[in-house]
Amino acid sequence: MARLQAEAISTNKQKLFERLKSYLTAGKGSIPYRQAADELDITEGAVRVAVHRMRNRYRELLRDEIAQTVTSDDQIDEEIRDLFTALGS
């Protein structure tokens, strides 16, 4: 999460990141996009795209972090499953 935030800061998208970071771990549809769109003064579609991109980048960064802790690429998915199981997701 810290790496994703640092990227947002470096690209002047910190406000967008701060408003949408809760969508990264929330289930789809559990938080309405309309409210975020109104607060950010952008369209609901733009919020959906931004959340989609943030989730993808978050996934990439998570895989990268886990890759640094295992000995082979085959273990990455297993570690991710174990992590989500431990977190109750």
C-alpha positions as MATLAB code, in Angstrom:
seq = 'MARLQAEAISTNKQKLFERLKSYLTAGKGSIPYRQAADELDITEGAVRVAVHRMRNRYRELLRDEIAQTVTSDDQIDEEIRDLFTALGS';
ca = [
       0.000    0.000    0.000;
       2.895    2.334    0.821;
       4.418    1.812   -2.612;
       1.109    2.531   -4.296;
       0.723    5.696   -2.238;
       4.252    6.801   -3.135;
       3.442    6.340   -6.818;
       0.284    8.409   -6.412;
       2.235   11.186   -4.731;
       4.887   11.185   -7.454;
       2.207   11.561  -10.138;
       0.164   14.216   -8.286;
      -2.723   11.782   -7.751;
      -2.585   11.672   -3.969;
      -6.111   13.062   -3.540;
      -7.471   10.384   -5.882;
      -5.504    7.682   -4.057;
      -6.647    8.821   -0.605;
     -10.300    8.882   -1.664;
     -10.239    5.551   -3.509;
      -7.856    3.400   -1.442;
     -10.758    1.896    0.496;
     -11.993    0.385   -2.775;
      -8.825   -1.722   -3.058;
      -9.861   -4.135   -0.353;
     -13.630   -3.734   -0.517;
     -15.764   -6.148   -2.459;
     -17.079   -5.019   -5.796;
     -20.246   -3.034   -5.365;
     -19.880   -2.709   -1.608;
     -19.011    0.988   -1.795;
     -20.988    3.180   -4.186;
     -18.929    4.931   -6.840;
     -21.379    7.840   -7.129;
     -20.354    9.391   -3.804;
     -16.649    9.258   -4.694;
     -17.386   10.726   -8.125;
     -19.247   13.630   -6.568;
     -16.488   14.276   -4.021;
     -13.756   14.139   -6.672;
     -15.824   16.075   -9.230;
     -15.375   13.381  -11.875;
     -17.752   10.956  -13.531;
     -18.763    7.664  -11.997;
     -17.184    5.945  -14.996;
     -13.888    7.718  -14.307;
     -14.006    6.463  -10.719;
     -14.614    2.895  -11.934;
     -11.634    3.121  -14.297;
      -9.402    4.622  -11.600;
     -10.367    1.900   -9.115;
      -9.770   -0.792  -11.737;
      -6.313    0.606  -12.497;
      -5.457    0.978   -8.815;
      -6.503   -2.616   -8.116;
      -4.384   -3.885  -10.987;
      -1.355   -1.904   -9.845;
      -1.907   -2.978   -6.237;
      -1.978   -6.603   -7.407;
       1.296   -6.097   -9.320;
       2.993   -4.512   -6.325;
       1.738   -7.239   -3.986;
       3.086   -9.934   -6.306;
       6.419   -8.105   -6.461;
       6.643   -7.897   -2.666;
       5.841  -11.582   -2.290;
       8.293  -12.529   -5.035;
      11.059  -11.098   -2.865;
      10.210  -13.574   -0.092;
      10.043  -16.851   -2.038;
      12.586  -18.884   -3.964;
      10.568  -19.532   -7.130;
       7.815  -17.909   -9.157;
       5.647  -20.990   -8.608;
       5.407  -20.114   -4.926;
       3.980  -16.618   -5.471;
       0.376  -17.708   -6.053;
       0.550  -20.141   -3.157;
       1.781  -17.398   -0.831;
      -0.967  -15.055   -2.015;
      -3.613  -17.714   -1.320;
      -2.137  -18.301    2.120;
      -2.096  -14.571    2.816;
      -5.747  -14.142    1.891;
      -6.695  -17.203    3.896;
      -4.897  -15.786    6.924;
      -6.627  -12.434    6.446;
      -9.992  -14.129    6.125;
     -10.633  -12.857    2.596;
];
